[in-house]
Each structure stands twice: as C-alpha cells, then as structure tokens.
C-alpha cells in the first residue's frame, strides 16, 4: 500500500512539474493566452494551495505581458490609419476584455499570504468605438463587392456581411444584403438523366432520383434543379448517364442439412441390480433424466435475384461547355428469401432453423421492381457524389 501511495505521489508530482514547464514555455514563446488558460485551469480548484503558488505568479506574468503587447499593437495600428486594420483593433479590444473576465472569478489571488494586484481596465467605450468603425468599413466594403457580377466576389461580400452580423447584429440592412449575396452567389445546377441502357427506366425511379428535396443535401452555395427555371441562368449541369442494367435470372438453391442432438425426454427411476428404486440420503426416490437422440432433416431453400445499374455522373461547365469531372457509379440490389422445410423431430433444430420456419416462398419481384429497388442504392451514391464534390470554376 505504501509503495502504491509513493508511486501515486510521484506520478502526480511529475505531471504537476510538466504542467508548470508547459506554462513557463508558453510564456517564454509569447503564447500568453495559452499560458493564462492553463494557469486558470490549475487554479480553478484549491487555488490557495502552496503547490499552486507558482501558477499564480505565472498567471500574473502572462497577463501583464499579454495586456502590454495588445495595447502596444492597438496603438501601432491606430497610427497606421488603415481602415483594413479596424477589424484587428476591434478584436484586440474584445480579447483584452475577455481575458480580464476569465481571470476575475479567481480573485482574490495571493502568494505567501499576500494578495497580488492585477490591473483591470474598462474597455467598453473602446469596444463600442472600434465596433462602429469596423461595422461601417465592412458595410461599405460589402456594398462595393456586391457591385460585381463575379460570384466568388459576391461570396466574399457574404462572408464579410456574416462577420458584421455576428459582431453587430442587424446593422443597417445587413440581413437583406446577406440574403441578396447568398442568392446571387449561388451556383445553379440543372440535372438530367440520360438512359443509354436500351431498357425502360421505371418512371417512378426517375422521379425519385430527381426529387432533390429528399436528398438532405448540405450545399450552401449550390442548388440542384431537375426542372429548368426559365428565370434562372444555370452555371453547371450534372448528367446521370445510365449505361447498363443487368438483371440476373431467378435462382432457387436448395440444400439438405441433417440435425441431430441429444435431449432430455422425461425422467426415469434409478434402479439397483435387483430392479428396486434407489433412494437418496433423505429417503427420496432417485430420478434420472431420460436422454434420447433426436434427428431432423432440414431442407433450406434460397430464392435469389440481383440487379445492377452502371453508369457515370458528369459535371459540365455551361459557360465554357467543358467537362469538369466524371464519376463512375455502380449500384446493386439483392433480393434474397430463405425458408426451410423439415422432416423429423423439430426438437433437433438449432436457433437459426427455427427463425426460418415462419418464412414462406414468395413471388420473385419483377424486373421493373428490381430496377426500382436498385434506385435506393443509386440515390445514396448520387447523394454522396453531390455532397463530396465542390464545384470549382
């Protein structure tokens, strides 16, 4: 037990030492906020413990240096008078305030019984002024960006406006401009299915494949249409080219399995050599399980049919009429029905046999139904392609 306690103490001491070194290293490399965050975690419990005195000192050191660095950076940026720096100034003031707020719950802090002093400032006015400056600048910049017809430029405007709405919600008509930027920055993709299989594709399958409302797509800058909207100018086309449909013959496979096992079938008295019933120490008749061997012939029948649809997905740039990418697609569906027939003692069956006893022979699905059922897998693969593919110009 003593060895275990000594080992535990050694491990805890080693971890504490490593953590202190991490904080010291973060301070020496100028990673003040990392050092502050680690020190706060260590001081969040039992902050007055002697072993945590070093963290208090390191926290104070990192806080003073971080504050001095940020204030000097702000002064430098202000002298530069470049409106592009408004965002940096605003975020530095926010960081100064957030850093203070993260430390305040720990106060008061003391070392060797003496309270240490951390100078906190009220940055409310500076934050308001900086937020107004950056808000006005980003708003005007976004208006200029929205003058462009280039969709990538319009998306840049959207990102700027989204930042503006985060720091200054509903500033001017930011929400309306965000909606405008989203709509104008959108890529519209017209989708078509080309059937080169020499076979008829079920109409309901085509309808399912082109019903993009059921796909659950996560494409913020792309909208897929199956029916062309005459009011829209489409940027890209996606063609699902079906090259072949393969349907196997209807197959029935049979096999016979013999099940044998020993089971308990009642009981019988244990007799002595003279045929008398033996008794136990309490005078009760001794009974023995009657073991018998049972046998059953299991005829397992498997109905089997498969279908396969192969083709590719092609993305086209409608402005240049160039092929952007091609993806092979191969979808399959397997119809399988297994049932059993038995001759003999059912008690010889195993669990898997019993589960199949309630199954019956069913009609094979038609070729049309097989192709339609393959469409579920086809739709899944199509969704994977759409969600993983980023259209680039």
C-alpha positions in Angstrom: 0.0 0.0 0.0 2.9 2.4 0.9 4.5 1.6 -2.4 1.3 2.4 -4.3 0.9 5.8 -2.4 4.5 6.7 -3.1 4.1 5.8 -6.8 0.9 7.9 -7.0 2.6 10.8 -5.3 5.5 10.6 -7.8 3.2 10.5 -10.8 1.1 13.5 -9.6 4.3 15.4 -8.8 5.7 14.6 -12.3 2.5 15.8 -14.0 2.4 19.0 -12.0 6.0 19.7 -12.9 5.4 19.1 -16.6 2.4 21.4 -16.5 4.4 24.2 -14.9 7.1 23.8 -17.5 4.4 24.0 -20.2 3.2 27.3 -18.8 6.7 28.7 -18.5 7.5 27.6 -22.1 4.3 29.2 -23.4 5.2 32.5 -21.7 8.8 32.4 -23.0 7.5 31.8 -26.6 4.9 34.7 -26.3 1.9 32.3 -26.1 0.5 34.3 -23.3 -3.2 33.3 -23.7 -2.2 29.7 -23.8 -0.3 30.1 -20.5 -3.2 32.0 -18.9 -5.7 29.4 -19.9 -3.6 26.6 -18.5 -2.9 28.5 -15.2 -6.6 29.3 -14.8 -7.5 25.6 -15.1 -4.9 24.7 -12.5 -6.2 27.4 -10.1 -9.9 26.7 -10.6 -9.7 24.3 -7.7 -7.8 24.8 -4.4 -6.2 28.0 -5.6 -4.6 28.8 -2.2 -2.6 25.5 -2.0 1.1 26.1 -1.6 1.9 23.9 -4.6 -0.1 26.3 -6.8 1.7 29.5 -5.8 3.9 29.3 -9.0 0.7 29.3 -11.2 -0.5 32.5 -9.6 2.9 34.2 -10.4 2.9 32.8 -13.9 -0.7 33.9 -14.5 0.2 37.4 -13.3 3.3 37.5 -15.5 1.5 36.2 -18.6 -1.5 38.6 -18.1 0.8 41.7 -17.7 2.8 40.8 -20.8 -0.3 39.9 -22.9 -2.0 43.2 -22.0 1.1 45.3 -22.7 1.6 43.6 -26.1 -2.1 44.0 -27.2 -2.2 47.7 -26.2 1.0 48.4 -28.0 -0.3 46.7 -31.1 -3.5 48.7 -31.0 -1.5 52.0 -30.7 0.6 50.9 -33.7 -2.5 50.0 -35.8 -4.2 53.3 -35.0 -1.2 55.3 -36.1 -1.2 53.4 -39.4 -4.7 54.8 -40.1 -5.5 51.9 -42.4 -9.2 51.0 -42.3 -8.3 47.4 -43.1 -6.9 47.3 -39.5 -10.3 48.2 -37.9 -11.2 44.6 -37.5 -7.9 43.8 -35.8 -8.3 46.7 -33.4 -11.8 45.7 -32.5 -10.8 42.0 -31.9 -7.8 43.1 -29.8 -10.1 45.1 -27.5 -12.5 42.2 -27.3 -9.6 39.9 -26.4 -8.4 42.3 -23.7 -11.8 42.4 -22.1 -12.4 38.6 -22.4 -9.0 37.9 -20.8 -9.9 40.0 -17.8 -13.3 38.4 -17.4 -11.8 34.9 -17.5 -9.5 35.8 -14.6 -12.0 37.7 -12.4 -13.7 34.6 -11.0 -10.4 33.5 -9.4 -9.9 36.8 -7.5 -8.6 37.4 -4.9 -5.3 35.6 -5.6 -2.4 35.5 -3.1 1.2 34.4 -2.8 2.6 33.6 0.6 -0.5 35.2 2.2 0.0 38.4 0.3 -2.7 39.4 -2.2 -1.3 40.2 -5.7 -2.7 43.0 -7.8 -3.9 42.7 -11.4 -4.8 46.0 -13.1 -8.0 45.7 -15.0 -9.4 48.3 -17.3 -12.9 49.2 -18.6 -12.7 48.7 -22.4 -16.4 49.3 -23.0 -16.0 52.6 -24.7 -13.1 51.5 -26.8 -15.0 48.4 -27.9 -18.1 50.4 -28.9 -16.0 52.9 -31.0 -13.9 50.1 -32.6 -17.1 48.1 -33.4 -18.7 51.2 -35.0 -15.6 51.7 -37.1 -15.3 48.2 -38.3 -19.0 47.9 -38.9 -19.1 50.9 -41.1 -16.0 49.9 -43.0 -17.2 46.3 -43.6 -20.7 47.5 -44.6 -19.2 49.9 -47.3 -16.8 47.3 -48.5 -19.5 44.7 -48.9 -21.7 47.2 -50.9 -18.7 47.7 -53.2 -18.2 43.9 -53.5 -21.9 43.4 -54.4 -21.4 45.7 -57.4 -19.6 42.9 -59.0 -21.2 40.1 -61.1 -18.5 37.7 -60.2 -19.9 35.0 -57.9 -16.7 34.5 -56.0 -16.6 38.2 -55.2 -20.2 38.1 -54.1 -19.4 35.2 -51.8 -16.6 37.3 -50.3 -19.2 40.0 -49.7 -21.4 37.4 -48.0 -18.6 36.3 -45.6 -17.9 40.0 -44.7 -21.5 40.6 -44.0 -21.8 37.5 -41.9 -18.9 38.7 -39.8 -20.6 42.1 -39.5 -23.9 40.5 -38.4 -22.1 38.5 -35.7 -20.4 41.5 -34.1 -23.2 44.0 -34.7 -26.5 42.1 -35.3 -28.9 43.7 -37.8 -26.6 46.6 -38.5 -28.3 48.8 -41.2 -29.8 46.4 -43.8 -27.2 43.7 -43.3 -29.7 40.9 -43.1 -31.2 41.9 -46.5 -27.8 42.2 -48.0 -26.9 38.7 -46.7 -29.9 37.2 -48.4 -29.0 39.0 -51.6 -25.4 37.9 -51.5 -26.5 34.3 -50.9 -28.9 34.2 -53.8 -26.5 36.0 -56.2 -23.5 33.9 -55.2 -25.4 30.6 -55.6 -24.4 28.2 -58.3 -27.4 26.7 -60.1 -27.1 23.2 -61.4 -29.5 21.6 -63.8 -29.7 17.8 -63.6 -30.7 15.4 -66.3 -30.9 11.6 -66.7 -29.7 10.0 -69.9 -30.8 6.4 -70.4 -28.4 4.6 -72.7 -29.3 1.1 -71.4 -31.7 0.2 -74.2 -34.2 -0.7 -71.4 -37.1 1.3 -70.0 -36.4 3.0 -66.7 -39.4 3.0 -64.4 -41.0 6.5 -64.3 -41.2 6.4 -60.5 -37.4 5.7 -60.3 -36.6 8.7 -62.4 -39.0 10.8 -60.3 -37.3 9.6 -57.1 -33.8 10.2 -58.4 -34.7 13.8 -59.4 -36.5 14.6 -56.2 -33.7 16.5 -54.5 -35.9 17.6 -51.6 -35.5 14.0 -50.2 -31.7 14.0 -50.5 -30.9 16.2 -47.5 -28.1 18.0 -49.3 -25.7 20.2 -47.4 -24.6 22.5 -50.2 -24.7 26.2 -49.2 -23.5 27.6 -52.5 -25.2 25.1 -54.9 -28.8 24.5 -55.8 -29.8 21.5 -57.9 -32.9 21.6 -60.1 -34.5 18.8 -62.1 -36.8 21.2 -63.9 -35.4 24.2 -65.5 -36.5 27.6 -64.2 -36.7 30.0 -67.2 -35.9 32.9 -64.9 -32.5 31.5 -63.9 -29.2 31.3 -65.7 -27.7 27.9 -64.9 -24.0 27.7 -64.2 -23.4 24.0 -64.4 -25.1 20.8 -65.5 -25.0 17.4 -63.8 -25.8 14.4 -66.1 -26.6 11.0 -64.7 -25.7 8.7 -67.6 -27.1 5.2 -67.2 -25.0 2.8 -69.4 -26.3 -0.6 -68.4 -28.9 -2.5 -66.5 -28.1 -6.1 -65.6 -30.7 -8.4 -64.0 -29.8 -12.0 -63.1 -32.2 -14.9 -63.7 -34.4 -16.1 -60.9 -32.5 -18.7 -59.0 -33.6 -21.2 -56.4 -30.9 -23.0 -54.4 -31.7 -26.0 -52.2 -29.6 -27.9 -49.7 -30.4 -30.6 -47.1 -29.0 -30.5 -43.6 -29.3 -33.2 -41.0 -29.7 -32.0 -37.5 -29.0 -34.5 -34.6 -28.8 -33.8 -30.9 -29.3 -35.4 -27.5 -32.2 -34.0 -25.5 -33.9 -34.7 -22.2 -37.2 -36.5 -22.7 -38.7 -37.0 -19.4 -37.2 -39.0 -16.5 -36.9 -42.5 -15.1 -36.2 -44.0 -11.7 -32.6 -45.1 -10.9 -32.7 -48.9 -10.1 -30.4 -51.2 -8.3 -29.3 -54.6 -9.7 -32.5 -56.2 -8.4 -34.7 -53.7 -10.1 -35.6 -51.8 -6.9 -35.8 -48.0 -6.9 -32.7 -46.4 -5.3 -33.2 -43.7 -2.7 -31.0 -40.8 -1.7 -29.8 -40.0 1.8 -33.1 -38.4 2.7 -35.1 -41.4 1.6 -36.4 -39.9 -1.6 -36.6 -41.8 -4.8 -33.7 -41.0 -7.2 -34.8 -39.8 -10.6 -32.6 -39.6 -13.7 -33.1 -37.5 -16.9 -34.1 -39.7 -19.8 -31.7 -38.8 -22.6 -32.7 -39.6 -26.2 -31.2 -38.8 -29.6 -33.5 -36.9 -32.0 -33.0 -36.3 -35.7 -34.5 -33.9 -38.3 -33.8 -33.3 -42.0 -33.8 -29.6 -42.8 -34.4 -28.6 -46.4 -33.2 -25.0 -46.8 -34.5 -23.2 -49.9 -33.0 -19.8 -51.1 -34.7 -17.6 -53.6 -32.1 -15.2 -55.2 -32.2 -12.5 -57.8 -29.9 -9.5 -58.3 -29.9 -6.3 -60.3 -27.2 -3.8 -61.2 -27.3 -0.3 -62.7 -24.0 1.1 -64.0 -23.2 4.5 -65.5 -21.4 7.7 -64.6 -22.1 11.2 -63.3 -20.7 14.1 -65.4 -20.4 17.7 -64.3 -20.3 20.3 -67.1 -19.5 24.0 -67.0 -22.3 25.5 -69.1 -20.3 28.8 -69.6 -17.3 27.1 -71.3 -19.2 23.8 -72.2 -16.3 21.9 -70.7 -16.4 18.7 -68.7 -15.3 19.4 -65.1 -15.4 15.9 -63.6 -16.7 12.4 -64.2 -17.6 9.9 -61.5 -18.3 6.2 -62.2 -21.4 4.9 -60.5 -22.4 1.2 -59.8 -25.4 0.3 -57.8 -26.7 -3.1 -56.8 -29.8 -4.7 -55.2 -30.1 -8.2 -54.0 -33.4 -10.0 -53.5 -33.0 -13.0 -51.2 -35.6 -15.1 -49.4 -34.7 -18.1 -47.3 -37.1 -20.6 -45.9 -37.0 -24.2 -44.6 -39.0 -27.3 -44.7 -38.4 -30.1 -42.2 -38.9 -33.8 -41.8 -38.4 -35.4 -38.4 -38.3 -34.2 -34.9 -38.4 -30.4 -34.6 -36.6 -30.6 -31.3 -33.3 -31.3 -33.2 -33.4 -27.8 -34.8 -31.0 -25.1 -33.9 -32.0 -21.5 -33.3 -31.3 -20.3 -36.9 -33.6 -23.1 -38.3 -36.4 -22.1 -36.0 -36.2 -18.5 -37.2 -36.6 -19.6 -40.8 -39.6 -21.9 -40.0 -42.1 -19.0 -40.3 -40.8 -17.9 -43.7 -42.5 -19.0 -46.9 -41.8 -19.0 -50.6 -42.7 -15.6 -52.1 -43.1 -14.4 -55.7 -39.9 -13.1 -57.3 -40.0 -9.3 -57.9 -40.5 -8.2 -61.5 -37.5 -6.8 -63.4 -39.1 -3.4 -63.2 -39.3 -3.7 -59.4 -35.7 -4.9 -59.2 -34.5 -1.8 -61.1 -36.6 0.5 -58.9 -35.2 -1.1 -55.7 -31.7 -0.6 -57.1 -32.6 3.0 -57.3 -32.3 3.3 -53.5 -28.7 2.5 -53.6 -28.2 4.6 -56.7 -29.8 7.6 -55.0 -27.4 7.1 -52.0 -24.4 7.0 -54.2 -25.6 10.1 -56.1 -26.0 11.9 -52.8 -22.5 11.0 -51.8 -21.1 12.4 -55.0 -23.0 15.7 -54.8 -22.2 16.3 -51.1 -18.5 15.5 -51.5 -17.9 17.3 -54.8 -17.0 21.0 -54.7 -17.7 22.7 -58.0 -14.7 24.9 -59.0 -14.5 27.3 -61.9 
